[in-house]
Amino acid sequence: MKAAIINQFGSSDELMVVDNYDEPIISDNEVLIETFATSVNPIDYKVREGALRGMFNWTFPVVLGWDIAGIITEVGANVTEFSVGDRVFARPDMDATGKFGSYATFMAVNVDKVAAMPDNMTFAEAAALPLAGETALQMLRELRVTDGSKVLVQAGAGGVGIVAIQLAKLMGATVATTASHANAEFVRELGADIVIDYHERAITDVISNYDAVLDSVGDIDAGLDVLAPGGRLVTISAKPTDEQLSNAEKANKTLTAGWLQPSGKDLEELAAYYQNDQLKIVIDSKFPFTTEGVRSAHERVESHHARGKVVIEMKPE
């Protein structure tokens, strides 16, 4: 099968699409998915650079990618929920060896991470949703967002932010977000009530006494400053320092680092929102599954200028 591999950590130039990579063999609780599309997340380039090497015991070559949309071509002996030919999507588990990711034309995925695609969803849209969407949903739950909550979503035009704004509004929250001037109207259309241009104003000059902060930019100190006593902050992009944890505790604020737990059930919930026109999936750009295409997709995400998700298409629709 075709796969995009890296043979060492480094820049996007390390990415290379090969034609003769080993196809995965499924276990009894897995399905084999022919990949029609995948997407690039910030964790992809961070892993490629080696920034997270201490978290994984991988051997090269490594195949990146943790979003998949495609069609099932084989089911394991214990799988009853899905059949060959089903259109599905998933945020797969991270392979312990690093050998198998979604930057490949086939991937074995545990059935409990898989959900059926709505009929009106494209493969590109499906590939754009799992990691970012499940992250947004789970972090808002961890923040205990409910009707009447005041929530700050950092980086509202990013992959997680786009979904988080929409879900928080569905939960009945008032939503503030940070965005550039160019993206201000875009995030307002998603539902943001307050938009803070981070180039011009500090968030602490605009909002205060918030119930929850979803931090995806690593600005923990500012996030804590806008929280009311009893408020909660979850960061998905930084490790809180001992000093920050201590300061939060003294101020009666909860500070945690969030980590996605892949879930097919959560993906089903997101799919229902999409099917009911309650959730918009935003795609910034699409790239072909070639060496040049995969490298360009990474560079687009690394530019921090993408509005929405960057998708790699194995089989363009």
VEXROMI-587281 format. One line per field, with one value per residue (C-alpha): z negated, x negated, y negated; residue number from 1. Coordinates in Angstrom, 1 decimal. Each point is the difference from the previous one (the first is absolute). Layout:
VEXROMI-587281
up (Z; ...);
east (X; ...);
north (Y; ...);
i (NUM; ...);
END
This chain:
VEXROMI-587281
up (0.0; 0.2; -3.1; -1.0; -2.2; -1.9; -0.6; -2.6; -1.8; 1.7; 2.4; 2.4; 2.5; -2.0; 1.3; 2.9; 1.7; 0.8; 2.1; -1.7; -3.7; -1.9; -0.3; -3.6; -1.1; -2.1; -3.3; -1.0; -1.3; 2.8; 3.5; 3.0; 1.5; 3.5; -0.5; 2.2; -2.0; -3.1; -1.6; -1.6; -3.6; -1.9; -1.9; 3.4; 0.6; -3.6; 0.1; 3.3; -1.5; -2.9; -2.6; -1.6; 0.4; -3.8; 0.2; 2.6; 0.3; 3.8; 2.6; 3.5; 2.5; -1.7; 1.7; -1.5; 0.0; -2.4; 2.0; 2.6; 2.2; 2.5; 0.8; -2.0; 2.1; -2.8; -3.4; -2.9; -1.4; -3.0; 2.0; 0.3; 0.2; 3.5; 3.3; 3.1; 2.1; -2.9; 0.2; -3.3; -1.8; -3.1; -2.2; -0.3; -3.0; 0.3; 1.2; -2.7; 2.6; 2.1; 3.1; 0.9; 0.2; 2.2; 2.6; 1.8; 2.5; -2.6; -3.8; -2.6; -2.6; -3.2; 0.5; -3.1; 1.5; 3.2; 1.0; 3.0; 2.3; 0.5; 3.6; 0.7; -1.3; 2.5; -0.8; -0.2; -2.6; -1.9; -0.1; -1.4; -3.0; -2.3; -1.9; -0.1; -0.6; -2.7; -1.7; -0.1; -1.2; -2.8; -1.2; -0.2; -2.1; -2.2; -0.4; -1.1; 2.5; -0.4; 0.8; -1.1; -0.3; 1.2; 2.0; 1.6; 3.0; 1.1; 3.7; 1.2; 3.7; -0.7; 0.5; -3.7; -0.5; 3.0; -1.5; -3.6; 0.7; 1.7; -2.7; -2.8; 1.6; 0.3; -3.8; -0.6; -0.9; 0.7; 2.0; 0.3; 2.3; 1.3; 3.7; 2.4; 1.6; 3.3; -1.8; -2.3; 2.2; 0.7; -3.7; -0.7; 2.7; -1.9; -3.0; -2.0; -2.1; -0.7; 2.3; -1.3; 2.5; -1.7; 2.1; -1.5; -3.5; -2.9; -1.0; -3.5; 1.2; 1.5; -2.1; -3.6; -2.4; 2.5; -0.9; 2.4; 2.3; 2.8; 0.6; 3.3; 0.3; -3.3; -1.5; -3.4; -2.1; 1.9; -0.1; -3.7; -0.4; 1.7; -2.0; -2.9; -3.3; 0.5; 3.7; 2.1; 2.6; 2.2; 2.2; 3.0; 1.1; -3.0; -3.2; -3.0; -2.3; -3.7; -0.6; 2.2; -1.6; -3.5; 1.0; 1.4; -3.2; -2.2; 2.1; -0.2; 3.7; 1.7; 2.5; 2.0; 3.1; 2.3; 2.2; 2.5; -0.6; 3.4; 0.0; 2.7; -2.2; -0.1; 3.7; 0.4; -2.0; 2.2; 3.1; -1.3; -0.5; 3.6; 1.4; -1.8; 1.4; -3.5; 0.7; 2.9; 1.1; 1.4; 2.4; 0.7; 2.8; 1.7; 1.2; 2.1; -1.5; 1.5; -1.6; 1.0; -1.0; -3.5; -0.6; 1.1; -2.3; -3.0; 1.0; 0.2; -3.5; -1.3; 1.5; -2.7; 2.7; 0.8; -0.6; -0.8; 0.9; 2.5; 1.8; 2.0; 2.6; 1.1; 2.1; 0.9; 0.4);
east (0.0; -1.0; -1.0; -1.7; -3.0; -2.7; -3.4; -1.2; 1.3; -0.3; 1.6; 2.8; -2.7; -0.1; 3.4; 0.0; 2.8; -1.0; 1.9; -1.0; 0.7; 1.3; 3.8; 1.3; 1.6; 3.2; 0.7; 3.4; 1.2; -1.2; 1.2; -2.2; 0.8; -1.0; -1.0; 1.7; -1.2; -2.0; -0.8; -3.0; 0.1; -2.6; -1.1; -1.0; -2.8; -1.0; -0.5; -1.8; -2.4; -0.7; 1.5; 2.0; -2.6; 0.0; 3.6; -0.3; -2.3; 0.1; -2.4; -0.4; 1.5; 2.9; 3.4; 1.8; 3.6; 3.0; 3.0; 1.5; 3.1; 0.6; 1.7; -0.2; -1.6; -0.3; 1.4; -1.4; 1.6; 1.6; 1.3; 3.8; 0.6; -1.4; -0.2; -2.2; 1.0; 1.0; -1.1; -1.7; -2.3; -2.1; -2.7; -2.1; -2.1; -3.7; -1.9; -2.5; -2.7; 0.7; 0.1; 3.7; 1.7; 2.7; -2.5; 0.5; 2.5; 1.1; 0.2; 1.1; 2.3; 1.5; 3.7; 0.8; -1.7; 2.1; 3.2; 2.2; -0.2; 3.3; 1.2; -0.4; -3.6; -3.0; -3.1; -2.0; 2.4; 0.0; -3.8; 0.0; 2.2; -1.2; -3.1; 1.1; 3.6; -0.4; -2.6; 2.4; 2.9; -2.0; -1.7; 3.3; 1.3; -3.1; 0.7; 3.6; 1.5; 3.7; 2.8; -1.0; -3.8; -2.4; -2.8; -3.2; -1.1; -3.5; -0.9; 3.6; -1.0; -2.1; 1.2; 1.0; 1.2; 2.4; 1.8; -0.2; 1.7; 2.9; 0.4; -0.3; 2.9; 2.0; -0.6; 1.5; -3.3; -1.1; -3.2; -3.0; -2.8; -3.3; -0.6; -1.8; 1.8; 0.3; 1.8; 2.2; 3.2; -0.6; 0.0; 3.0; 1.9; -0.9; 1.7; -2.6; 1.5; -3.2; -3.1; -3.3; -2.7; -3.1; -2.2; 1.7; 1.3; -0.8; 2.9; -0.3; 1.0; 3.2; 1.5; -0.1; 1.8; 0.4; 1.0; -2.1; -3.0; -1.0; -3.7; -1.5; -2.8; -1.9; 1.0; 0.8; -0.7; 2.3; 2.7; -0.2; 0.2; 3.4; 1.5; 2.3; -0.6; 1.2; -0.7; -1.8; -2.7; -1.0; -3.1; -0.6; -3.2; -2.2; -1.1; 1.0; -3.0; 0.0; 0.2; 3.1; 1.7; -0.8; 1.3; 3.2; 0.6; -0.6; 2.6; 2.5; -0.3; -0.4; -2.9; -0.4; -1.7; 2.5; -0.7; 2.4; 1.4; 1.1; 3.6; 2.3; 3.0; -1.2; -0.5; 3.6; 1.2; -2.0; 1.4; 3.5; -0.6; -1.4; 3.0; 2.4; -1.8; -1.2; -3.7; -2.0; -3.2; -2.5; -2.7; -2.9; -1.6; -0.5; -3.1; -0.7; -1.6; -3.4; -3.4; 0.4; 3.6; -0.6; -2.9; 2.0; 2.9; -2.4; -1.4; 3.5; 0.8; -3.4; 0.7; 2.7; 2.1; 2.4; 3.6; 1.4; -1.5; -2.6; 1.0; -2.0; 2.1; -0.9; 3.1; 1.3; 3.8);
north (0.0; -3.7; -1.7; -3.3; 0.8; -1.7; 1.8; -2.6; -3.0; -3.3; -2.5; 0.7; 1.1; 3.2; 1.0; 2.4; 2.0; 3.5; 2.6; 3.3; -0.4; 3.0; 0.2; 0.4; 3.2; -0.4; 1.6; 1.5; -3.4; -2.1; -1.1; -0.7; -3.4; -1.0; -3.6; -2.6; -3.0; -1.0; -3.3; -1.7; -1.1; -2.0; 3.1; 1.5; -2.5; -0.1; 3.8; -0.3; -2.5; 2.3; -2.3; 2.8; 2.8; 0.6; 1.1; 2.7; 3.0; 0.1; 1.4; -1.3; -0.1; -1.8; -0.8; -3.0; -0.9; 0.4; -0.9; 2.4; 0.1; 2.8; 3.3; 3.3; 2.8; 2.6; 0.6; 2.0; 3.2; -1.8; -3.0; -0.2; -3.7; -0.6; 1.8; -0.1; -3.0; -2.3; -3.6; -0.8; -2.4; 0.2; -1.4; 3.2; 1.0; -0.9; 3.0; 1.0; 0.7; -3.1; 2.2; -0.6; -3.4; -1.5; -1.4; 3.3; 1.5; 2.6; 0.0; 2.5; -1.7; 1.3; 0.1; -2.0; -3.0; 0.2; -1.8; 0.0; -3.0; -1.9; 0.4; -3.8; -0.1; 0.1; 2.0; -3.2; -1.4; 3.3; 0.0; -3.5; 0.7; 2.9; -1.3; -3.6; 0.7; 2.6; -2.2; -3.0; 2.2; 1.7; -3.2; -1.9; 2.9; -0.2; -3.7; 0.8; -2.4; -0.3; -2.4; -3.5; 0.7; -2.6; 1.7; -1.3; 2.1; -1.0; 0.1; 0.0; 0.5; 3.1; 3.6; 0.5; -3.6; 0.2; 3.0; -1.2; -3.3; 1.8; 2.7; -2.6; -2.0; 3.2; 0.5; -3.4; -1.8; -3.6; 0.4; -2.3; 0.9; -1.4; -0.5; -2.2; -3.0; 2.1; 2.8; -2.1; 0.1; 3.7; 1.0; -2.2; 1.9; 3.2; -1.4; -1.9; -2.8; -1.9; 0.0; -1.2; -1.0; 1.4; -2.4; -3.0; 0.8; 2.3; 2.3; -1.3; -3.5; 1.3; 2.8; 1.2; 2.3; 2.8; 3.5; 1.9; -0.4; 2.4; -0.8; 1.2; -2.5; 0.5; -3.3; 1.5; -3.1; -2.3; 2.8; 0.3; -3.8; -0.2; 2.9; -0.7; 1.9; 3.5; -0.2; 2.7; -0.2; 2.9; -0.3; 2.2; -1.6; -0.4; 1.7; -2.1; -0.9; 0.8; -3.8; -0.3; 3.0; -1.5; -3.5; 1.6; 1.9; -3.1; -1.9; 2.8; 0.7; 3.4; 0.5; 3.2; 1.2; 1.7; 3.1; 1.4; 3.5; 1.3; 1.0; 1.3; -1.0; -3.6; 0.0; 1.2; -2.9; -2.4; 1.7; -0.6; -3.7; -0.2; 1.9; -2.4; -3.0; -1.0; 0.4; -1.4; 1.6; -2.5; 1.1; -2.4; 1.9; 3.4; 1.7; 3.1; 3.1; -0.5; -0.9; -3.6; -0.1; 1.4; -2.3; -3.0; 1.0; 0.1; -3.4; -1.5; 1.2; -1.2; -3.5; -0.5; -1.8; 2.9; -0.8; 3.4; 3.4; 1.0; 3.2; 2.5; 1.9; 3.6; 0.2; -3.5; -0.2);
i (1; 2; 3; 4; 5; 6; 7; 8; 9; 10; 11; 12; 13; 14; 15; 16; 17; 18; 19; 20; 21; 22; 23; 24; 25; 26; 27; 28; 29; 30; 31; 32; 33; 34; 35; 36; 37; 38; 39; 40; 41; 42; 43; 44; 45; 46; 47; 48; 49; 50; 51; 52; 53; 54; 55; 56; 57; 58; 59; 60; 61; 62; 63; 64; 65; 66; 67; 68; 69; 70; 71; 72; 73; 74; 75; 76; 77; 78; 79; 80; 81; 82; 83; 84; 85; 86; 87; 88; 89; 90; 91; 92; 93; 94; 95; 96; 97; 98; 99; 100; 101; 102; 103; 104; 105; 106; 107; 108; 109; 110; 111; 112; 113; 114; 115; 116; 117; 118; 119; 120; 121; 122; 123; 124; 125; 126; 127; 128; 129; 130; 131; 132; 133; 134; 135; 136; 137; 138; 139; 140; 141; 142; 143; 144; 145; 146; 147; 148; 149; 150; 151; 152; 153; 154; 155; 156; 157; 158; 159; 160; 161; 162; 163; 164; 165; 166; 167; 168; 169; 170; 171; 172; 173; 174; 175; 176; 177; 178; 179; 180; 181; 182; 183; 184; 185; 186; 187; 188; 189; 190; 191; 192; 193; 194; 195; 196; 197; 198; 199; 200; 201; 202; 203; 204; 205; 206; 207; 208; 209; 210; 211; 212; 213; 214; 215; 216; 217; 218; 219; 220; 221; 222; 223; 224; 225; 226; 227; 228; 229; 230; 231; 232; 233; 234; 235; 236; 237; 238; 239; 240; 241; 242; 243; 244; 245; 246; 247; 248; 249; 250; 251; 252; 253; 254; 255; 256; 257; 258; 259; 260; 261; 262; 263; 264; 265; 266; 267; 268; 269; 270; 271; 272; 273; 274; 275; 276; 277; 278; 279; 280; 281; 282; 283; 284; 285; 286; 287; 288; 289; 290; 291; 292; 293; 294; 295; 296; 297; 298; 299; 300; 301; 302; 303; 304; 305; 306; 307; 308; 309; 310; 311; 312; 313; 314; 315; 316; 317);
END
